[in-house]
Amino acid sequence: MHNNSPTLSSNLLLASLQLLAWLLLRPSAWRHLLKQIDPTLPPDFALASLQRSQWRNPQLWRLLLLYLGIYPLWSGIIIGTVV
């Protein structure tokens, strides 16, 4: 059963995996999360298109940390263990 208002885990590592699953398997959850963060954010937003007020949003900063900080960490761990 799908929850209509999915919530992101408070654990950064689990949240990064959760976001990846939402993007690949459940895009409606991704869109809902963005609407919770900022109703004006489109699902395919770009960093260059963010407004000053959006940059001040701590929830958006957390999302960016997950993508720009945690995902490279996951990639490094996976590549490091395979190579």
N, CA, C and O atoms as CSV, one atom per row, in Angstrom:
chain,resi,resn,atom,element,x,y,z
A,1,MET,N,N,0.844,-1.183,0.000
A,1,MET,CA,C,0.000,0.000,0.000
A,1,MET,C,C,0.883,1.238,0.000
A,1,MET,O,O,1.825,1.330,0.787
A,2,HIS,N,N,0.588,2.182,-0.869
A,2,HIS,CA,C,1.385,3.388,-0.983
A,2,HIS,C,C,0.808,4.490,-0.118
A,2,HIS,O,O,-0.403,4.701,-0.060
A,3,ASN,N,N,1.695,5.172,0.538
A,3,ASN,CA,C,1.313,6.321,1.349
A,3,ASN,C,C,1.238,7.547,0.449
A,3,ASN,O,O,2.142,7.775,-0.355
A,4,ASN,N,N,0.183,8.336,0.569
A,4,ASN,CA,C,0.025,9.515,-0.278
A,4,ASN,C,C,0.974,10.643,0.085
A,4,ASN,O,O,1.243,11.509,-0.748
A,5,SER,N,N,1.484,10.653,1.303
A,5,SER,CA,C,2.431,11.689,1.699
A,5,SER,C,C,3.691,11.029,2.257
A,5,SER,O,O,3.852,10.920,3.473
A,6,PRO,N,N,4.574,10.594,1.378
A,6,PRO,CA,C,5.784,9.918,1.833
A,6,PRO,C,C,6.690,10.873,2.604
A,6,PRO,O,O,6.762,12.064,2.303
A,7,THR,N,N,7.362,10.337,3.579
A,7,THR,CA,C,8.297,11.144,4.355
A,7,THR,C,C,9.697,10.584,4.168
A,7,THR,O,O,9.893,9.378,4.020
A,8,LEU,N,N,10.641,11.468,4.178
A,8,LEU,CA,C,12.036,11.113,3.985
A,8,LEU,C,C,12.653,10.721,5.325
A,8,LEU,O,O,12.402,11.366,6.343
A,9,SER,N,N,13.446,9.681,5.319
A,9,SER,CA,C,14.115,9.214,6.532
A,9,SER,C,C,15.001,10.318,7.109
A,9,SER,O,O,15.533,11.142,6.364
A,10,SER,N,N,15.159,10.336,8.417
A,10,SER,CA,C,16.043,11.329,9.047
A,10,SER,C,C,17.510,10.927,8.921
A,10,SER,O,O,18.395,11.769,9.067
A,11,ASN,N,N,17.771,9.663,8.654
A,11,ASN,CA,C,19.131,9.165,8.440
A,11,ASN,C,C,19.570,9.532,7.025
A,11,ASN,O,O,18.896,9.173,6.059
A,12,LEU,N,N,20.693,10.243,6.890
A,12,LEU,CA,C,21.126,10.716,5.578
A,12,LEU,C,C,21.419,9.578,4.605
A,12,LEU,O,O,21.086,9.679,3.424
A,13,LEU,N,N,22.032,8.507,5.078
A,13,LEU,CA,C,22.349,7.395,4.179
A,13,LEU,C,C,21.086,6.695,3.694
A,13,LEU,O,O,20.960,6.374,2.512
A,14,LEU,N,N,20.156,6.461,4.608
A,14,LEU,CA,C,18.898,5.836,4.207
A,14,LEU,C,C,18.072,6.773,3.330
A,14,LEU,O,O,17.435,6.329,2.375
A,15,ALA,N,N,18.080,8.046,3.647
A,15,ALA,CA,C,17.321,9.015,2.853
A,15,ALA,C,C,17.853,9.092,1.427
A,15,ALA,O,O,17.077,9.254,0.484
A,16,SER,N,N,19.164,8.979,1.262
A,16,SER,CA,C,19.720,9.029,-0.093
A,16,SER,C,C,19.261,7.829,-0.908
A,16,SER,O,O,18.951,7.968,-2.091
A,17,LEU,N,N,19.214,6.662,-0.295
A,17,LEU,CA,C,18.715,5.470,-0.989
A,17,LEU,C,C,17.216,5.592,-1.269
A,17,LEU,O,O,16.731,5.180,-2.323
A,18,GLN,N,N,16.510,6.153,-0.325
A,18,GLN,CA,C,15.072,6.355,-0.481
A,18,GLN,C,C,14.791,7.299,-1.653
A,18,GLN,O,O,13.895,7.039,-2.456
A,19,LEU,N,N,15.548,8.386,-1.754
A,19,LEU,CA,C,15.360,9.323,-2.858
A,19,LEU,C,C,15.665,8.677,-4.204
A,19,LEU,O,O,14.958,8.908,-5.185
A,20,LEU,N,N,16.702,7.879,-4.247
A,20,LEU,CA,C,17.041,7.185,-5.487
A,20,LEU,C,C,15.901,6.257,-5.905
A,20,LEU,O,O,15.538,6.202,-7.080
A,21,ALA,N,N,15.350,5.540,-4.954
A,21,ALA,CA,C,14.224,4.641,-5.252
A,21,ALA,C,C,13.012,5.449,-5.722
A,21,ALA,O,O,12.310,5.033,-6.643
A,22,TRP,N,N,12.769,6.587,-5.101
A,22,TRP,CA,C,11.634,7.412,-5.517
A,22,TRP,C,C,11.822,7.918,-6.941
A,22,TRP,O,O,10.880,7.920,-7.733
A,23,LEU,N,N,13.041,8.348,-7.264
A,23,LEU,CA,C,13.290,8.853,-8.613
A,23,LEU,C,C,13.113,7.761,-9.667
A,23,LEU,O,O,12.558,8.004,-10.738
A,24,LEU,N,N,13.587,6.568,-9.357
A,24,LEU,CA,C,13.552,5.483,-10.338
A,24,LEU,C,C,12.235,4.715,-10.350
A,24,LEU,O,O,11.759,4.316,-11.413
A,25,LEU,N,N,11.649,4.508,-9.182
A,25,LEU,CA,C,10.508,3.607,-9.080
A,25,LEU,C,C,9.186,4.288,-8.746
A,25,LEU,O,O,8.115,3.757,-9.042
A,26,ARG,N,N,9.262,5.447,-8.140
A,26,ARG,CA,C,8.036,6.109,-7.679
A,26,ARG,C,C,8.144,7.629,-7.822
A,26,ARG,O,O,8.239,8.347,-6.827
A,27,PRO,N,N,8.129,8.110,-9.064
A,27,PRO,CA,C,8.308,9.545,-9.285
A,27,PRO,C,C,7.244,10.424,-8.623
A,27,PRO,O,O,7.498,11.599,-8.360
A,28,SER,N,N,6.074,9.883,-8.355
A,28,SER,CA,C,5.048,10.678,-7.683
A,28,SER,C,C,5.496,11.061,-6.270
A,28,SER,O,O,5.161,12.142,-5.787
A,29,ALA,N,N,6.248,10.185,-5.608
A,29,ALA,CA,C,6.774,10.501,-4.270
A,29,ALA,C,C,7.805,11.623,-4.357
A,29,ALA,O,O,7.857,12.495,-3.490
A,30,TRP,N,N,8.630,11.597,-5.416
A,30,TRP,CA,C,9.612,12.668,-5.639
A,30,TRP,C,C,8.900,14.007,-5.835
A,30,TRP,O,O,9.286,15.008,-5.230
A,31,ARG,N,N,7.873,14.030,-6.669
A,31,ARG,CA,C,7.127,15.260,-6.919
A,31,ARG,C,C,6.463,15.761,-5.632
A,31,ARG,O,O,6.435,16.962,-5.365
A,32,HIS,N,N,5.937,14.837,-4.848
A,32,HIS,CA,C,5.296,15.228,-3.586
A,32,HIS,C,C,6.317,15.825,-2.619
A,32,HIS,O,O,6.029,16.818,-1.951
A,33,LEU,N,N,7.486,15.237,-2.543
A,33,LEU,CA,C,8.535,15.768,-1.670
A,33,LEU,C,C,8.906,17.188,-2.084
A,33,LEU,O,O,9.038,18.072,-1.237
A,34,LEU,N,N,9.072,17.404,-3.383
A,34,LEU,CA,C,9.405,18.752,-3.849
A,34,LEU,C,C,8.308,19.743,-3.531
A,34,LEU,O,O,8.592,20.892,-3.189
A,35,LYS,N,N,7.063,19.322,-3.635
A,35,LYS,CA,C,5.949,20.221,-3.297
A,35,LYS,C,C,5.943,20.544,-1.805
A,35,LYS,O,O,5.553,21.644,-1.412
A,36,GLN,N,N,6.373,19.590,-0.968
A,36,GLN,CA,C,6.474,19.856,0.476
A,36,GLN,C,C,7.586,20.861,0.754
A,36,GLN,O,O,7.437,21.744,1.598
A,37,ILE,N,N,8.698,20.722,0.043
A,37,ILE,CA,C,9.837,21.617,0.245
A,37,ILE,C,C,9.512,23.020,-0.245
A,37,ILE,O,O,9.715,24.006,0.464
A,38,ASP,N,N,8.998,23.093,-1.481
A,38,ASP,CA,C,8.641,24.382,-2.076
A,38,ASP,C,C,7.644,24.119,-3.202
A,38,ASP,O,O,7.988,23.475,-4.194
A,39,PRO,N,N,6.423,24.608,-3.059
A,39,PRO,CA,C,5.392,24.348,-4.070
A,39,PRO,C,C,5.736,24.847,-5.472
A,39,PRO,O,O,5.133,24.401,-6.449
A,40,THR,N,N,6.696,25.766,-5.585
A,40,THR,CA,C,7.039,26.298,-6.904
A,40,THR,C,C,8.147,25.511,-7.603
A,40,THR,O,O,8.452,25.782,-8.764
A,41,LEU,N,N,8.750,24.544,-6.917
A,41,LEU,CA,C,9.827,23.758,-7.528
A,41,LEU,C,C,9.262,22.745,-8.520
A,41,LEU,O,O,8.400,21.945,-8.157
A,42,PRO,N,N,9.731,22.768,-9.765
A,42,PRO,CA,C,9.313,21.727,-10.703
A,42,PRO,C,C,10.103,20.449,-10.434
A,42,PRO,O,O,11.177,20.522,-9.837
A,43,PRO,N,N,9.615,19.288,-10.848
A,43,PRO,CA,C,10.323,18.022,-10.602
A,43,PRO,C,C,11.703,17.964,-11.252
A,43,PRO,O,O,12.568,17.212,-10.803
A,44,ASP,N,N,11.910,18.746,-12.296
A,44,ASP,CA,C,13.203,18.730,-12.992
A,44,ASP,C,C,13.955,20.054,-12.821
A,44,ASP,O,O,14.559,20.559,-13.767
A,45,PHE,N,N,13.913,20.610,-11.609
A,45,PHE,CA,C,14.541,21.909,-11.367
A,45,PHE,C,C,16.056,21.828,-11.540
A,45,PHE,O,O,16.669,20.772,-11.381
A,46,ALA,N,N,16.633,22.975,-11.869
A,46,ALA,CA,C,18.089,23.098,-11.985
A,46,ALA,C,C,18.582,24.067,-10.919
A,46,ALA,O,O,17.858,24.978,-10.516
A,47,LEU,N,N,19.813,23.868,-10.465
A,47,LEU,CA,C,20.368,24.762,-9.442
A,47,LEU,C,C,20.392,26.208,-9.922
A,47,LEU,O,O,20.146,27.131,-9.145
A,48,ALA,N,N,20.686,26.399,-11.189
A,48,ALA,CA,C,20.766,27.754,-11.734
A,48,ALA,C,C,19.412,28.464,-11.742
A,48,ALA,O,O,19.360,29.693,-11.794
A,49,SER,N,N,18.334,27.711,-11.691
A,49,SER,CA,C,17.008,28.330,-11.744
A,49,SER,C,C,16.419,28.622,-10.365
A,49,SER,O,O,15.314,29.156,-10.269
A,50,LEU,N,N,17.135,28.280,-9.304
A,50,LEU,CA,C,16.620,28.518,-7.956
A,50,LEU,C,C,16.654,29.998,-7.610
A,50,LEU,O,O,17.609,30.706,-7.928
A,51,GLN,N,N,15.602,30.447,-6.957
A,51,GLN,CA,C,15.501,31.829,-6.504
A,51,GLN,C,C,16.213,31.987,-5.151
A,51,GLN,O,O,16.486,31.002,-4.464
A,52,ARG,N,N,16.500,33.211,-4.790
A,52,ARG,CA,C,17.195,33.490,-3.528
A,52,ARG,C,C,16.429,32.917,-2.328
A,52,ARG,O,O,17.030,32.351,-1.415
A,53,SER,N,N,15.112,33.067,-2.339
A,53,SER,CA,C,14.311,32.551,-1.221
A,53,SER,C,C,14.390,31.025,-1.136
A,53,SER,O,O,14.351,30.462,-0.042
A,54,GLN,N,N,14.498,30.367,-2.270
A,54,GLN,CA,C,14.614,28.908,-2.263
A,54,GLN,C,C,15.962,28.468,-1.695
A,54,GLN,O,O,16.045,27.450,-1.008
A,55,TRP,N,N,17.009,29.229,-1.979
A,55,TRP,CA,C,18.327,28.896,-1.438
A,55,TRP,C,C,18.356,29.001,0.090
A,55,TRP,O,O,19.212,28.393,0.734
A,56,ARG,N,N,17.451,29.747,0.660
A,56,ARG,CA,C,17.407,29.907,2.126
A,56,ARG,C,C,16.619,28.799,2.817
A,56,ARG,O,O,16.559,28.761,4.046
A,57,ASN,N,N,16.020,27.904,2.053
A,57,ASN,CA,C,15.182,26.839,2.593
A,57,ASN,C,C,16.051,25.686,3.107
A,57,ASN,O,O,16.741,25.049,2.311
A,58,PRO,N,N,16.037,25.398,4.420
A,58,PRO,CA,C,16.878,24.319,4.963
A,58,PRO,C,C,16.502,22.937,4.425
A,58,PRO,O,O,17.364,22.064,4.324
A,59,GLN,N,N,15.242,22.726,4.082
A,59,GLN,CA,C,14.849,21.432,3.522
A,59,GLN,C,C,15.473,21.233,2.144
A,59,GLN,O,O,15.869,20.122,1.792
A,60,LEU,N,N,15.560,22.302,1.371
A,60,LEU,CA,C,16.209,22.212,0.069
A,60,LEU,C,C,17.702,21.949,0.234
A,60,LEU,O,O,18.284,21.178,-0.530
A,61,TRP,N,N,18.320,22.578,1.217
A,61,TRP,CA,C,19.736,22.334,1.490
A,61,TRP,C,C,19.985,20.869,1.851
A,61,TRP,O,O,20.989,20.287,1.441
A,62,ARG,N,N,19.084,20.288,2.606
A,62,ARG,CA,C,19.225,18.867,2.966
A,62,ARG,C,C,19.130,17.994,1.717
A,62,ARG,O,O,19.900,17.048,1.552
A,63,LEU,N,N,18.192,18.316,0.852
A,63,LEU,CA,C,18.051,17.575,-0.398
A,63,LEU,C,C,19.323,17.692,-1.244
A,63,LEU,O,O,19.792,16.706,-1.812
A,64,LEU,N,N,19.869,18.893,-1.322
A,64,LEU,CA,C,21.102,19.095,-2.083
A,64,LEU,C,C,22.276,18.367,-1.437
A,64,LEU,O,O,23.138,17.843,-2.142
A,65,LEU,N,N,22.321,18.329,-0.119
A,65,LEU,CA,C,23.369,17.576,0.576
A,65,LEU,C,C,23.287,16.098,0.215
A,65,LEU,O,O,24.310,15.451,-0.009
A,66,LEU,N,N,22.078,15.573,0.160
A,66,LEU,CA,C,21.915,14.165,-0.187
A,66,LEU,C,C,22.450,13.883,-1.587
A,66,LEU,O,O,23.137,12.884,-1.800
A,67,TYR,N,N,22.141,14.754,-2.535
A,67,TYR,CA,C,22.546,14.521,-3.920
A,67,TYR,C,C,23.988,14.892,-4.202
A,67,TYR,O,O,24.674,14.193,-4.948
A,68,LEU,N,N,24.451,15.968,-3.622
A,68,LEU,CA,C,25.790,16.436,-3.946
A,68,LEU,C,C,26.846,15.967,-2.946
A,68,LEU,O,O,28.042,16.093,-3.207
A,69,GLY,N,N,26.419,15.435,-1.818
A,69,GLY,CA,C,27.368,14.966,-0.812
A,69,GLY,C,C,27.309,13.473,-0.563
A,69,GLY,O,O,28.335,12.792,-0.587
A,70,ILE,N,N,26.117,12.965,-0.324
A,70,ILE,CA,C,25.979,11.559,0.041
A,70,ILE,C,C,26.113,10.643,-1.173
A,70,ILE,O,O,26.753,9.595,-1.080
A,71,TYR,N,N,25.519,11.019,-2.319
A,71,TYR,CA,C,25.634,10.158,-3.498
A,71,TYR,C,C,27.077,9.983,-3.957
A,71,TYR,O,O,27.464,8.861,-4.284
A,72,PRO,N,N,27.893,11.037,-3.999
A,72,PRO,CA,C,29.300,10.803,-4.332
A,72,PRO,C,C,29.994,9.894,-3.306
A,72,PRO,O,O,30.867,9.105,-3.667
A,73,LEU,N,N,29.610,10.005,-2.050
A,73,LEU,CA,C,30.168,9.125,-1.018
A,73,LEU,C,C,29.798,7.673,-1.302
A,73,LEU,O,O,30.654,6.789,-1.260
A,74,TRP,N,N,28.515,7.429,-1.593
A,74,TRP,CA,C,28.075,6.075,-1.950
A,74,TRP,C,C,28.841,5.571,-3.169
A,74,TRP,O,O,29.295,4.427,-3.181
A,75,SER,N,N,28.991,6.404,-4.187
A,75,SER,CA,C,29.696,6.011,-5.405
A,75,SER,C,C,31.139,5.640,-5.101
A,75,SER,O,O,31.653,4.643,-5.608
A,76,GLY,N,N,31.782,6.438,-4.280
A,76,GLY,CA,C,33.186,6.149,-3.912
A,76,GLY,C,C,33.316,4.842,-3.160
A,76,GLY,O,O,34.256,4.081,-3.391
A,77,ILE,N,N,32.384,4.574,-2.265
A,77,ILE,CA,C,32.424,3.316,-1.500
A,77,ILE,C,C,32.206,2.133,-2.431
A,77,ILE,O,O,32.923,1.136,-2.350
A,78,ILE,N,N,31.224,2.238,-3.311
A,78,ILE,CA,C,30.933,1.121,-4.221
A,78,ILE,C,C,32.097,0.895,-5.176
A,78,ILE,O,O,32.529,-0.242,-5.363
A,79,ILE,N,N,32.607,1.954,-5.778
A,79,ILE,CA,C,33.725,1.799,-6.712
A,79,ILE,C,C,34.960,1.304,-5.982
A,79,ILE,O,O,35.690,0.459,-6.499
A,80,GLY,N,N,35.203,1.824,-4.780
A,80,GLY,CA,C,36.362,1.400,-4.002
A,80,GLY,C,C,36.325,-0.074,-3.617
A,80,GLY,O,O,37.369,-0.721,-3.543
A,81,THR,N,N,35.141,-0.604,-3.374
A,81,THR,CA,C,35.069,-2.015,-2.996
A,81,THR,C,C,35.096,-2.936,-4.219
A,81,THR,O,O,35.476,-4.101,-4.105
A,82,VAL,N,N,34.702,-2.429,-5.372
A,82,VAL,CA,C,34.684,-3.252,-6.589
A,82,VAL,C,C,36.065,-3.294,-7.234
A,82,VAL,O,O,36.490,-4.334,-7.735
A,83,VAL,N,N,36.753,-2.176,-7.219
A,83,VAL,CA,C,38.048,-2.097,-7.912
A,83,VAL,C,C,39.149,-2.640,-7.089
A,83,VAL,O,O,40.300,-2.648,-7.524
